Structure formats: structure tokens, C-alpha cells
Amino acid sequence: MNKVYLQKLKDRAGEMALQNMWGENAYKINMEILRLDQKDSASCTRLAKYYMLKNNIAEAKNMYLKTLEIDPNNLGIIERDQKEKNMTE
């Protein structure tokens, strides 16, 4: 695995999330990160948010569950995402 390439992808995905960019490009970058590093909980969380914004609740749930499987301490992130979704409805 090329660690420099993976880190660039992670940096870009993080930047996109901070800029509230949740489109197809962000989806592809996060999927590539997961392909290279199946234990990247941040990508799982970003993908869960992507799916939530697309109203694909089943896939969002799968990604949130994977996030918790990787790192149970991410429950706070999941709760924050749910609050954000509730505020926009």
C-alpha cells in the first residue's frame, strides 16, 4: 500500500467534509480509502453521512455500524450526525 497516496486521499476527504462537500467525488474518495484501509472509521462515518444525505438509510446504517465496529468511541460522531439530520428535516 502506498502510504503517501492514502494520506493524500484522507487529507482530501477531510477537507471536503469540512467544506460540506458530500457529492459523488467525496463518495469515490472515501470508497477508495476504505478499499486501501478497511479500518478507517473516518471514511465510514463520512460515507454514512453521504448515504444519509441521499436518503439511503439502509446503507447509512451499515456504515455507522461499521464505524462502531472499528471504533466504539465514535458513538458521539454518530449522535452528532443524527442531530444534524433532524435539524434539517
PyMOL CGO cylinders between C-alpha atoms (Angstrom):
from pymol import cmd
from pymol.cgo import CYLINDER

trace = [
    CYLINDER, 0.00, 0.00, 0.00, 1.27, 3.45, -0.88, 0.3, 1, 1, 1, 1, 1, 1,
    CYLINDER, 1.27, 3.45, -0.88, 1.01, 5.34, 2.43, 0.3, 1, 1, 1, 1, 1, 1,
    CYLINDER, 1.01, 5.34, 2.43, 1.62, 8.74, 0.83, 0.3, 1, 1, 1, 1, 1, 1,
    CYLINDER, 1.62, 8.74, 0.83, -1.24, 8.21, -1.65, 0.3, 1, 1, 1, 1, 1, 1,
    CYLINDER, -1.24, 8.21, -1.65, -3.54, 7.01, 1.13, 0.3, 1, 1, 1, 1, 1, 1,
    CYLINDER, -3.54, 7.01, 1.13, -2.69, 10.01, 3.31, 0.3, 1, 1, 1, 1, 1, 1,
    CYLINDER, -2.69, 10.01, 3.31, -3.42, 12.38, 0.41, 0.3, 1, 1, 1, 1, 1, 1,
    CYLINDER, -3.42, 12.38, 0.41, -6.81, 10.75, -0.04, 0.3, 1, 1, 1, 1, 1, 1,
    CYLINDER, -6.81, 10.75, -0.04, -7.55, 11.03, 3.68, 0.3, 1, 1, 1, 1, 1, 1,
    CYLINDER, -7.55, 11.03, 3.68, -6.49, 14.68, 3.72, 0.3, 1, 1, 1, 1, 1, 1,
    CYLINDER, -6.49, 14.68, 3.72, -8.68, 15.46, 0.71, 0.3, 1, 1, 1, 1, 1, 1,
    CYLINDER, -8.68, 15.46, 0.71, -11.67, 13.62, 2.17, 0.3, 1, 1, 1, 1, 1, 1,
    CYLINDER, -11.67, 13.62, 2.17, -11.29, 15.52, 5.43, 0.3, 1, 1, 1, 1, 1, 1,
    CYLINDER, -11.29, 15.52, 5.43, -11.08, 18.85, 3.60, 0.3, 1, 1, 1, 1, 1, 1,
    CYLINDER, -11.08, 18.85, 3.60, -14.19, 18.03, 1.59, 0.3, 1, 1, 1, 1, 1, 1,
    CYLINDER, -14.19, 18.03, 1.59, -16.11, 17.15, 4.75, 0.3, 1, 1, 1, 1, 1, 1,
    CYLINDER, -16.11, 17.15, 4.75, -15.08, 20.44, 6.38, 0.3, 1, 1, 1, 1, 1, 1,
    CYLINDER, -15.08, 20.44, 6.38, -16.28, 22.28, 3.28, 0.3, 1, 1, 1, 1, 1, 1,
    CYLINDER, -16.28, 22.28, 3.28, -19.58, 20.37, 3.46, 0.3, 1, 1, 1, 1, 1, 1,
    CYLINDER, -19.58, 20.37, 3.46, -18.93, 18.69, 0.10, 0.3, 1, 1, 1, 1, 1, 1,
    CYLINDER, -18.93, 18.69, 0.10, -20.81, 15.38, 0.07, 0.3, 1, 1, 1, 1, 1, 1,
    CYLINDER, -20.81, 15.38, 0.07, -21.14, 14.64, -3.66, 0.3, 1, 1, 1, 1, 1, 1,
    CYLINDER, -21.14, 14.64, -3.66, -20.02, 11.78, -5.85, 0.3, 1, 1, 1, 1, 1, 1,
    CYLINDER, -20.02, 11.78, -5.85, -16.37, 12.81, -5.79, 0.3, 1, 1, 1, 1, 1, 1,
    CYLINDER, -16.37, 12.81, -5.79, -16.32, 12.64, -1.97, 0.3, 1, 1, 1, 1, 1, 1,
    CYLINDER, -16.32, 12.64, -1.97, -18.06, 9.26, -2.17, 0.3, 1, 1, 1, 1, 1, 1,
    CYLINDER, -18.06, 9.26, -2.17, -15.43, 7.91, -4.57, 0.3, 1, 1, 1, 1, 1, 1,
    CYLINDER, -15.43, 7.91, -4.57, -12.52, 9.18, -2.48, 0.3, 1, 1, 1, 1, 1, 1,
    CYLINDER, -12.52, 9.18, -2.48, -13.90, 7.64, 0.71, 0.3, 1, 1, 1, 1, 1, 1,
    CYLINDER, -13.90, 7.64, 0.71, -14.61, 4.33, -1.02, 0.3, 1, 1, 1, 1, 1, 1,
    CYLINDER, -14.61, 4.33, -1.02, -11.02, 4.28, -2.28, 0.3, 1, 1, 1, 1, 1, 1,
    CYLINDER, -11.02, 4.28, -2.28, -9.77, 4.96, 1.24, 0.3, 1, 1, 1, 1, 1, 1,
    CYLINDER, -9.77, 4.96, 1.24, -11.81, 2.01, 2.53, 0.3, 1, 1, 1, 1, 1, 1,
    CYLINDER, -11.81, 2.01, 2.53, -10.52, -0.19, -0.27, 0.3, 1, 1, 1, 1, 1, 1,
    CYLINDER, -10.52, -0.19, -0.27, -6.97, 0.60, 0.86, 0.3, 1, 1, 1, 1, 1, 1,
    CYLINDER, -6.97, 0.60, 0.86, -7.66, 0.68, 4.61, 0.3, 1, 1, 1, 1, 1, 1,
    CYLINDER, -7.66, 0.68, 4.61, -10.73, -1.26, 5.77, 0.3, 1, 1, 1, 1, 1, 1,
    CYLINDER, -10.73, -1.26, 5.77, -10.21, 0.02, 9.34, 0.3, 1, 1, 1, 1, 1, 1,
    CYLINDER, -10.21, 0.02, 9.34, -10.58, 3.74, 8.54, 0.3, 1, 1, 1, 1, 1, 1,
    CYLINDER, -10.58, 3.74, 8.54, -13.53, 4.73, 10.71, 0.3, 1, 1, 1, 1, 1, 1,
    CYLINDER, -13.53, 4.73, 10.71, -13.47, 8.35, 9.50, 0.3, 1, 1, 1, 1, 1, 1,
    CYLINDER, -13.47, 8.35, 9.50, -14.23, 7.23, 5.94, 0.3, 1, 1, 1, 1, 1, 1,
    CYLINDER, -14.23, 7.23, 5.94, -17.05, 5.05, 7.22, 0.3, 1, 1, 1, 1, 1, 1,
    CYLINDER, -17.05, 5.05, 7.22, -18.52, 8.00, 9.06, 0.3, 1, 1, 1, 1, 1, 1,
    CYLINDER, -18.52, 8.00, 9.06, -18.23, 10.24, 6.00, 0.3, 1, 1, 1, 1, 1, 1,
    CYLINDER, -18.23, 10.24, 6.00, -19.85, 7.58, 3.83, 0.3, 1, 1, 1, 1, 1, 1,
    CYLINDER, -19.85, 7.58, 3.83, -22.65, 7.18, 6.36, 0.3, 1, 1, 1, 1, 1, 1,
    CYLINDER, -22.65, 7.18, 6.36, -23.31, 10.91, 6.16, 0.3, 1, 1, 1, 1, 1, 1,
    CYLINDER, -23.31, 10.91, 6.16, -23.23, 10.75, 2.36, 0.3, 1, 1, 1, 1, 1, 1,
    CYLINDER, -23.23, 10.75, 2.36, -25.82, 7.97, 2.41, 0.3, 1, 1, 1, 1, 1, 1,
    CYLINDER, -25.82, 7.97, 2.41, -27.98, 9.84, 4.93, 0.3, 1, 1, 1, 1, 1, 1,
    CYLINDER, -27.98, 9.84, 4.93, -27.99, 12.90, 2.68, 0.3, 1, 1, 1, 1, 1, 1,
    CYLINDER, -27.99, 12.90, 2.68, -29.03, 10.66, -0.22, 0.3, 1, 1, 1, 1, 1, 1,
    CYLINDER, -29.03, 10.66, -0.22, -31.82, 9.19, 1.98, 0.3, 1, 1, 1, 1, 1, 1,
    CYLINDER, -31.82, 9.19, 1.98, -30.28, 5.75, 1.68, 0.3, 1, 1, 1, 1, 1, 1,
    CYLINDER, -30.28, 5.75, 1.68, -30.94, 4.85, 5.29, 0.3, 1, 1, 1, 1, 1, 1,
    CYLINDER, -30.94, 4.85, 5.29, -30.01, 1.17, 4.97, 0.3, 1, 1, 1, 1, 1, 1,
    CYLINDER, -30.01, 1.17, 4.97, -26.51, 1.93, 3.66, 0.3, 1, 1, 1, 1, 1, 1,
    CYLINDER, -26.51, 1.93, 3.66, -26.06, 4.74, 6.18, 0.3, 1, 1, 1, 1, 1, 1,
    CYLINDER, -26.06, 4.74, 6.18, -26.91, 2.32, 8.98, 0.3, 1, 1, 1, 1, 1, 1,
    CYLINDER, -26.91, 2.32, 8.98, -24.43, -0.23, 7.63, 0.3, 1, 1, 1, 1, 1, 1,
    CYLINDER, -24.43, -0.23, 7.63, -21.68, 2.39, 7.56, 0.3, 1, 1, 1, 1, 1, 1,
    CYLINDER, -21.68, 2.39, 7.56, -22.47, 3.63, 11.06, 0.3, 1, 1, 1, 1, 1, 1,
    CYLINDER, -22.47, 3.63, 11.06, -22.39, 0.04, 12.33, 0.3, 1, 1, 1, 1, 1, 1,
    CYLINDER, -22.39, 0.04, 12.33, -19.04, -0.49, 10.62, 0.3, 1, 1, 1, 1, 1, 1,
    CYLINDER, -19.04, -0.49, 10.62, -17.79, 2.73, 12.22, 0.3, 1, 1, 1, 1, 1, 1,
    CYLINDER, -17.79, 2.73, 12.22, -18.74, 1.43, 15.67, 0.3, 1, 1, 1, 1, 1, 1,
    CYLINDER, -18.74, 1.43, 15.67, -17.21, -1.96, 14.94, 0.3, 1, 1, 1, 1, 1, 1,
    CYLINDER, -17.21, -1.96, 14.94, -13.89, -0.29, 14.11, 0.3, 1, 1, 1, 1, 1, 1,
    CYLINDER, -13.89, -0.29, 14.11, -14.01, 2.21, 16.97, 0.3, 1, 1, 1, 1, 1, 1,
    CYLINDER, -14.01, 2.21, 16.97, -16.81, 2.15, 19.57, 0.3, 1, 1, 1, 1, 1, 1,
    CYLINDER, -16.81, 2.15, 19.57, -15.72, 5.62, 20.72, 0.3, 1, 1, 1, 1, 1, 1,
    CYLINDER, -15.72, 5.62, 20.72, -17.27, 7.09, 17.56, 0.3, 1, 1, 1, 1, 1, 1,
    CYLINDER, -17.27, 7.09, 17.56, -20.76, 6.99, 19.07, 0.3, 1, 1, 1, 1, 1, 1,
    CYLINDER, -20.76, 6.99, 19.07, -20.57, 10.75, 19.69, 0.3, 1, 1, 1, 1, 1, 1,
    CYLINDER, -20.57, 10.75, 19.69, -19.96, 11.40, 16.00, 0.3, 1, 1, 1, 1, 1, 1,
    CYLINDER, -19.96, 11.40, 16.00, -22.95, 9.28, 15.05, 0.3, 1, 1, 1, 1, 1, 1,
    CYLINDER, -22.95, 9.28, 15.05, -25.16, 11.10, 17.56, 0.3, 1, 1, 1, 1, 1, 1,
    CYLINDER, -25.16, 11.10, 17.56, -23.99, 14.46, 16.17, 0.3, 1, 1, 1, 1, 1, 1,
    CYLINDER, -23.99, 14.46, 16.17, -24.80, 13.41, 12.61, 0.3, 1, 1, 1, 1, 1, 1,
    CYLINDER, -24.80, 13.41, 12.61, -28.27, 12.29, 13.69, 0.3, 1, 1, 1, 1, 1, 1,
    CYLINDER, -28.27, 12.29, 13.69, -28.92, 15.64, 15.40, 0.3, 1, 1, 1, 1, 1, 1,
    CYLINDER, -28.92, 15.64, 15.40, -27.79, 17.49, 12.25, 0.3, 1, 1, 1, 1, 1, 1,
    CYLINDER, -27.79, 17.49, 12.25, -30.15, 15.38, 10.13, 0.3, 1, 1, 1, 1, 1, 1,
    CYLINDER, -30.15, 15.38, 10.13, -33.05, 16.04, 12.49, 0.3, 1, 1, 1, 1, 1, 1,
    CYLINDER, -33.05, 16.04, 12.49, -32.40, 19.78, 12.33, 0.3, 1, 1, 1, 1, 1, 1,
    CYLINDER, -32.40, 19.78, 12.33, -32.63, 19.79, 8.53, 0.3, 1, 1, 1, 1, 1, 1,
    CYLINDER, -32.63, 19.79, 8.53, -35.88, 17.86, 8.35, 0.3, 1, 1, 1, 1, 1, 1,
]
cmd.load_cgo(trace, "trace")
